[in-house]
Amino acid sequence: MSDHALRLLREQSHLAELAAFPFNFDLSRADHVEEVRLASGGPLEAVAGDDTGGTYFVCGDGSVLYADSEGSAGIIGNSVDEALEVLIGLPGWHDHLGLAPADGEEKIRAAVAETEEEIREYYGIDDERIELRAGLGLPERSPVELIGLLHAALLRTEPDFLLLNAEDGGAHGLLDRHPRPPLWEAVLARGRADLTLLREGTAWDEVAGDRARRALALRAAQFDRREGDLPLLRHLLRHEAEASMTDELRLAAVLVGLHGLAEDLPLLYEVRETDFDTWCGLGGMPEPGADPAELRKWAYDLDGSLFGTDPADEPLFTWTGLAREQGLVELARTALIRRLDNIDFRAYCDARDGKAVERRHACQLSPLVHEFEQLGDTFQALHAQRLYVPLQTRAWDRVSALLRLARLEREEGRFGAAIRALTSLRDTLGEPAGGDGDSSLEHWRRTNLGAYIVEEHYAVARTAASDTALADEVRAVTVAAGELLARLSGTARANVERSLAGTTDIRTDAGTDTGTNAGADAGAVVSADVSAERTPPQPSAG
């Protein structure tokens, strides 16, 4: 993308002065009101600002992102040259963010003319515009063309150029209010194309053999049901069973079952018997020899409770997961950040009004943490987990949440915060059972939870040891790790010592050096006395 005009502005002070006034692109105002970054992690360079506190940034591909001082941002040009065309040709561009080519030439020209007449009451723009355009070598475009450029640029803001507060991770709002297609529409596009191929009798094995394409084709079939789809649904069902129990396997079974044919009962039974997970996940399915009406009822009931025919009714995490699987990472990230910010804002409003956070919002936080971690975005996962921790009322849940918080703080290099999270965790472990009869931590010493707690203490102590300012805190964590290890049951202690044996700088006595990269999250209660094999449970995305 061209930055010819920007070079000229930096080289010729007269042109830079014209750009600054009256067109409000001032190279001397390139300091934004707060530290910001792109959610994608892409490069961002502040090159100019305006007299309202707004800042113009150049992104990695040359696009120009404008961020105002009120928390909104948007792409206004594919390059600095194009952005300057807009700013010079539409000096009142802030007032035209709601215009689009669909409004028609008459409306656009009238709106631009009205704004420019108001500007001329205070200072000139016509001669200045001619001079600056000529000096920068920019073409003269009509207001209709310029609105078209601005509109197209604004629509490119998400997902690739979502601007965040660098400290708390909150996202800027959009500059404009133009409608965007829903997430599911972009995610389903590939699935709809593949479903068309399947219906044409081509690419059956190519689609069915690819996990992401198969899942998307099944979702497309969910929302576009046709009688003739049964053969391809059977084909997809057989291949989806190879992935064990998934939402799409259940969907495929439902779509086949809705046809209510007795001849499909053996296939469905075979799929259900694939492994233990499928046997559980497809429970209640009629067996071979059953009345076809039973099959249809089973499928109809599941369809009504879990699926349906409107993609807008699907949970957000369905679409973010499918987006991630087909490589639409920024699309998924943007949707998740917007949801997290919405929950954060509602939590703030509830706290301000003295109300508890609504359960329907709070219960989305743990899945959000999981989804962000799947994207490799520990920063946003940490943001969500910090909101999640204070909402936990059961002692076991608080400890589990604090354990995951400590791990995320550690992985983000926030060692002091990780140590504080572990201190709060130990305080919770030491609390007596409350009057409400909460005895959920009664057997923590015999479970994987206890082992994970000890491992995370050692992990934090080792990684934080490089920070000399935390020397006292690291020693305290090391001592606490040894004390906690001593409180574990025999098998749980042996499991921890076995996992720590792989590091050469570790002894498990209290007060010694530490080392390990442990710290898995705790989830279901799995007794370490029963099983010496400890696989950290994964957080649910449901």
N, C-alpha and C positions, 0 to 999 in steps of 0.2 A: 504494500500500500504506500502511496506517495506521501512524503513529508516535505516536499519542495517548498510549500508555503511557510512551514514552520522554520526551515533553514533561513529563508529570506527575512522573516520577522526577527530572528536572532542576530542577523547580520546588519540589518538596516533599521536604525532606531526610529526614523520617521515613520516607516511602515508599522513598527511595533506600537508607536503612539496612536496611530489611527486605529489599529486593531483594539487597543485598550479603550479608546473613546473616539467615536460613540458606539463601538460594536462589542464592548465589554469582554474582550478576550485579552487579558492583561498578563504578560509573561512574568511580571513582578509579584503576582499574587498566587504563586504555585504552592502555597501551604494550605492544606485542608484543615478543617476545624478539629478533626480527630484522625487517629491512625486507622487506616482501612486496608483491606486486602480483598482479592477475588476469592470466592468460595472454591473455585477450581484450582487455586494456587498459582495461577498464571501471573506473568509479569505485569506490573502496573507502574506507570511513571506520570507523576503530576507535571504538567507543562505550563499551565496557565490557570487563572482564576478570574472571578468577576467581583463587582462591588457589593454583591449580596452574600458573599461567603461561599459561593459555589466554586467548584474546582473541575478543571478539564484534565482527564487522565488519558494517556495513550496505552492501549493494551498490546499484548504480544503480537497480534496480527495487524496492528496499525489502527484498529478501530478506536474511536474517541468516546470515552465514557464521561458523562457529566454527572457530578454529584452535587446536589444543593446542600444548604446548611440545615435543612429541616429533615434529613433522613431519607431522601429519595434519590434515585440514580437511574440513568438510562443511556444507551448508546445513541449518539446523535449524528454519527457519520462513520462510513467505512474507513476513512483516513482523515488526517488533519486537514488536507485540502478540501475534502468533501464537507467536513464539519464547518470549516470557515466559509464555504459557499453558503451554507445554511445560515450561519450567524450574520454574514454580511447582507445576504439577500432577504433575510427575515429578521431584522433587528428586534422585533417583538416576538421572537419564536416561543418564548415561555407561554404566551397567550394562545399559541396555536397547537399545543400538544394534543388537543382533542380533535383536531382536524385530520381527515383522511381523504385520499383520492376519491373515495366513494361519495363524498359530500358534493362533488361536482365543481366545475370551474367557477361558476357564478358565486357560489357561497364562499369558496376559498378566496377569490379575488376581493370580494366585499369585506371579509374579515381582515385580511392583510391590509387593505387600504385604510380601514377604520383605525387599526392599531398604529399605522405609520403616521396618520394625520395627528394622532394624539402625541406621538413622539416629536413631531415637527413643532409643536407648540413650545417645546423646551429647548431643542437644539436641532441643527441640521444633520441630515443623513444622506442626501442625494449626491452632492458633489463628493462627499467623503467616500461613499460607496463606489462611485466611478473610479476614483483615484486608487483606492485600496485594491479593488479588483484588478485594475491594470497593473499595479505594482507587483501583485502576487501572481499574475498570469492566470487568473481564474475566469472561467466563462460566465457570461450573463445568462441566467436561467429565469424562467417565469415563476411566479409564486406557486403555480400549480405543480411545476416540476420539483420545486424545492420542498413543498409539503410532501410530495411522493417520496423524495429521498429521506426526509426526516421520519416519516411514518414507517418506512421499511427498516430504517436503522433502529428505531425504538422497539420494534417487534423482535429484534435480534438480541435484546438485552438478556433474556433468559432462554436457555439455562447457562450459557457459557460465560456470561459477564455479571453474575450476581455479586453485588458488592456487600461486604460484611464489615462490621465494626471489628477491628483486629483484636480487641481485648475480650469482649464478651461473646462474639460470634453472631450477634443479632444482624439480620439482613436489612438492607435498605429497601424501602418500598419502590415501586415503579414510578417513573416520572409521569407516565401517561396512564389512562384508564381504558385503553383499547382492549376489547375482549381477546383472550387467547384460547386456543383449543384446549380441551381438558387433557390431562395426562394420559388417560387411557387411549385417547385417539392416536397419539403418536406411538404409544407402545404397541397397539394392535395393528398398526399399518403393515408390518411384516407378516403377521399372522394371517391377515385377510388376503394378502397376496399369495401366501402359501396355500391357504384354503382353496383359492381359485384354481391353483395348479392341481391340487388333489382332486377337485371336482372334475377337472379336465382329464384326469387319468394319468397325469405326469408327475414325476418327482416324488412318488410315494415313498420309496426307500430313502431318498435324500432327506425329506422332511421328517419321516418317522425315526430315522437314525440319528438325528441331531436333537439333543435334549431341549435346547432353547427354542428351536423352530417348532418342534412337536408341541411343546407347551403353549406356544402362541397360536398355533393352528387350532388346538383344542379350545382355547379361549375364544377365538374367532367363531368357531362352530357353536359355542355356547350362546352367542348373541345373534347368530344367523342360522337358525335351525331349519333343515330341509329334510324331507322324507327320504330322498335319495342318498343321504350321507351315511347310512348305516354301514356299508362295506368299509369306507375309509375310517369310520369311528372304531370299528373292530380292529383294523390294522394299527391305528394309533394306540388303542388300549393295550394290545399285545406288547408293543414296544415300550410303553410307559411303565409297564410292570417291571421292566428291567431296572428302573430307578428306585424300586421299592415303593414305600408309601409316600405319595405326594398329593397335594390338592388336585393336581391335574389328573392323577390316576382315578381319584374318586369322581371327578367330573366326567372322565371318559366312561366310567362304569355307569354313571347316572344317564348320560346321553344314550348309551346303548340300551340300558334298561328301560328307558322311556318308550321304546318301540314295543315293549311287552311281548317279545317272541320267545317261546319255549326253547328254540334252538340256540339261543344265546346263553342259557343258564349254565351249560358245561363250561363255556369259555369264561364266564364271569366267576364261576366257582374255581377254575384253574388259576385265574388271576388272584383271587382272594387267598389261595393257598400258597402264593409265592414265598412268603416268609412270615414271621411272627407279626411284623408291623402291618403288613397288608391284611393279615387275618383279623387283627384288631380294628384296623381302620375301615375295613369294609364289613364290619360286623352287622348282623341282622339281614344280610342278603339271602334271599330264598335259594335253596339248594336245587340241584338238578332233579326234575320230576315234579317240582312245585307248579301250582297253577300260574300261568303267565300273568294273570291279574295281580298276583302277589308281587311279582317282579315290577310291574308297572307302578303299583302303589309304593313299593320301597323306593323306587327311583323318583317318583313324584314328590314324596315327602322330603327326601334329601335335597331335591332340586329347590323346593320352596324354602327350606331352612338355610341352605348353604350357597346356592347359586342364583338362579333366576335368569332373566333375559335382558336386564338393563345394566350396561357396564358402569353406569354412574353409581349403582348400588354396591359395587365391590369395594372392600376395604382398601385404603390407600396402599397398604403394604403388599397387596396383590400386585399392583401396578409397579411399585418401586422395585420389587423383587424381579419381576419380568423385565423391567427396563435394565436393571443391572446385568441380568443374564445375557442380554443381547448387546451389551457394551454401551448403553445409553446412561453412562455413569452420572454425568452432570444433570441430566433430566431427573434422575432419581434423587440426587443430592438436593437439588433446588426444591423439589416437592417436599422432601423430608424437613429441610430447614424452615420452609414456610409453615409447615404443620407445627414444628417445635416452637417457633416464634409465636404462633397463635396460642398455644398452650401456655407459654410463658406470660404472655400479656393477660390472658384470662386468670392465671394464678395471681398475678399482681393485682388485678381488679378485685378478685375475691378477698385477698389479704387486706386490701385497702378498705373493703366494705365489711370486714370482720366475718367473712364466710369461709367455709371449707372449700377446697378445690373440688370441683365436680368429678365424680368417679370416672365418668366417661372420658374425661380429659386425662386424668392421672394415670389410668390404666394403659394409655398409649405410650407412656414414657419409657418403660422397659423395652418394648419392641422397637422404639426409636433408637435407643442405645444400640441394640443388636443390629439394626439396619445400618446405622452409621459405621459400626465396626466392620460390617461386611464390605462397606465401601472403602475401608481404610481411613476413615475420617475420625480419628480419635478426639480431635478438638471438639467437634460437634457432639460426639458420644459423651464426652465429659460434661458439656453444657447440659445435656438431657439428664445425665445421672445426678448432677447437683440438684436439679429440680426434684428428682425422684426420691432422694434419700429422706428429706424431712417429712414426706408423706407416709412413711412406713410406721405403723403403730405396733405391730407384733415384733417382739424382740428378735426372733429368728430373721424376719424380713429386714429389720434395721441392720443387723450384723452382716447379712448377705449383701445388702445395698452398700454399706460402708466398705466392705471388702472390694467390691467392684470399683467403687469410687477411688480407693487407694491405688488399685492397679492402673486405672486410667490416668490418675494424677502422675503416677510414676512414669508411665509410658510417654506422657507429654513433657517429662522433665521437670515437673513441679514437685520437687522432693519434699519441700516443707509442707505443702498441702497434703501430700501422701502420708507423711508422718502424723499430721493432725487427724487425718481420717482414721488411721490405725489407733490413735489414742482414744478417739470417740468409740471405736469398735471395742476396745478393751474395757472402757467404762460400761458399755452396754452388757458385755459378758459378766461383769462384776455386779450388775444390779440384781437384787433379790426379786423373785417372782412377785409380780404386783398383785394388788387386791383383786384384779380381774381374773386371776387364775392363769396368767400367761406363763406356762411352763415349757414353751417351745424350745428353749435352749438347755433343757435339763440334761440331754445326752450329747451335747455338742462335742465332748471329748472323744466320743466313740464313732464320730461320723467323718465323712470327707470334709465337711465344713471346717472342723477343727484343724485338719491337715492343711487345708488351703490357707487358713489364717496364719499358721506358722510359716508356711512357705512364702507368703507375701511379706511377712515381717523380714525374713532374711533377704528377699529380693530388694525391698526398699532400702534396707541397711547397706547392701552391697552397692547399689547404684548411686545412693546418696553420699557414699563415702568420699566421692570426689569433691564434694562441696565442703570446704573446710569450715565455713560459717555454721554448718550444721553438725559439727563434731559431737557436741554434747547430746543432741537429739539422736544421732545415729547410734551412739553408745547405749542410750536408753532403749532404742528399738531393738538393738542386739540382745540386751539383757532380757527384755520382754519376750523376745523370740525363744530364748532358752527356757524361760519360765513356763511359757505356754507349751513348749514341746514336752517338758517334764510332766505336764498335766494330762497329756494325751494318753489314751489306752494303749496297750502294748502293740497291737497290730497297726493302729493309726500312727504311732510313733515310728514303728519300723518302716512304714510306707514313706514317711517324710525323710527319714535318714537315708533310705534307698534312693530317693529322688535327689537328695543333696550330695550323694556320693560321687556323682558325675563331675563335680567341681573340685578343683585341687586346692582352693584356698578356703575351704570350709571345715569347721568342726562344729558340732551341734551343742557344745557346752555353752551355757549362758556366759556372755561377756567375751566371746572369742570373735575372730574375724568371720565375715559372712560372705556368702556367694551362692547364687542360683538365679535362674530366670523363671521362677515359679509365679504363683499368684493367680491361679485360675479362679473363675467365679464359682460361688457356691449356689447350688440350686436345690434339687430334691434331696431328701435325707437318705443317704446311702451309708449303711453302717460299715465302717472300716474293720470292725471285728468279724464281720461275716465274710467280707471279700477283701483280699489283699490287693486286688487290681482296682485302681482308682482312675476312672475316666471322667475328667471334669464335665459336668452337665452343661450343655449349651443353653443360653437363654432363649426362651420361646419368642417367636416373631408373631404369634397369633394373638 
